[in-house]
């Protein structure tokens, strides 16, 4: 009943405000995941090239970074 009393513009604005509130949380989560990806990827590359005995450790770090990036991509696609 309350929706019928509101104009169409007011209803649209109410929906827009509701959507933007959840969008900020998703955007913050994406930024955090992207920063974790960048840090892990940089550490992985440095570890990989630091010596021959560290190649596997560097690849593991880069793989972990890619997992964080995939999660970030899913949030972007589904959000």
Order of alpha helices (4+ residues) and beta strands (2+ residues): alpha-alpha-alpha
